[in-house]
Amino acid sequence: MPRLSSTVTRVPQSGIRRIMNLAAGRQDVVRLEVGEPLFSTPSHIVEAAVRAVRDGYTRYTPNAGLPSVREAVCARMHRDYGLEIRPERVCVTVGGVGAISSALRAAVEAGDEVLIPDPGWPNYYMMAVVAGAVPRRYPLRPENGYLPDLDELRSMVGPRTRVLVVNSPSNPLGTVFPPTLVEALVDFVSTHDLILISDEVYDCIIYEGTHRTACTYDPDGRVVAVFSASKTYAMTGWRVGYAIAGEEMVRQMAKLQEAYVSCAPAPSQKALEAALAGPQDCVEAMCLTYRENRDLTCRLLAERGIPHRRPEGAFYVWIEAGCRNSTEFAHRLLTERGVALAPGSTFGPRGEGYVRVSLVSAAEAIREGVAALAAAVAGAGAPGRGRPDGCPGGCEA
Ligand code: PLP
């Protein structure tokens, strides 16, 4: 067998994918691990894409996206955030993943350090390593409401630190950063001359609080705010998202797209345009379902005395499973009780002992899944339950 890049081969596979692969094709499994809406893409978006294909949108587009799509993004940023963004600051990408990975690659030299959240979405680690950078995890502590602590971040900045990655609303925690924190984080990266990659792909899935995009405060093009059609419009398979960044960063990201993907698929770009410019009541309806699922899940967990964090945004509940090894716990839950969920350790060392339940499933699946989880937690000895300090940081039990 020929030798392959050790940079790539040593990147760990996502633990969420591992569970998904094990659960795939099994009809008897309650699926609470998935991080994608189970809704179909709204029909007006599908129709617009079909029309676009018939009208000849079957070719390469400019690397940074079709002009009309970049304009639709600007109009959306004005409508939803009151921001005046020029199309030159928009890069249409292959999902949020495409935006984050290009921005990281454009920002770092080999050996530079990237600060990523712990717990945090596992792909940040993978993308930083593949970009030749050194990922360094900053803690999100329950006692601090799982929000980044600026003093702690400051203590981690060294001569090789180039990028701070933040994620609000958060996967897996469901936190929504207060606007003052978002502003403070932009100040922080300015002070330390870093680039802020602000992953905001769940920006439209908010139950409480206000989401303020980091590009609101960007003084000099050092913020890359990342958005996606995937979660907002149930479009995970269309692979389309976008970033708002400084013009030079957008030029470099577009050049990288030439190298790796050329451009986001033209029909998907036209679907994104229709999604952004069209009626938004489909988003509200989907959010309402997630909110009902959140309320149901948190109620069921509370009734069983299982500590968890009630999310203000995104569609996950972070649960203290009281297990020593969450990967083993999740595998056993799947094989013995037929329930798939994400092991906390895949989100970083601070996720050990936790699991993540997704809120996209039907209420009945949630009921069944939480009952099985509760039985497994009881079997694991249920530490956390009856702890004298309860579950700090906004957790409930
Ligand atoms: N960021 C976070 C926090 C996510 O959870 C995901 C997907 O699960 C993404 C980015 C990327 O989504 P996509 O590439 O489908 O837009």
Residues whose N, C-alpha, C, O or C-beta is under 5 A from the ligand:
A	BS01	PLP	G35 V94 G95 G96 V97 W121 N171 D199 V201 S228 S230 T236 V240 G241
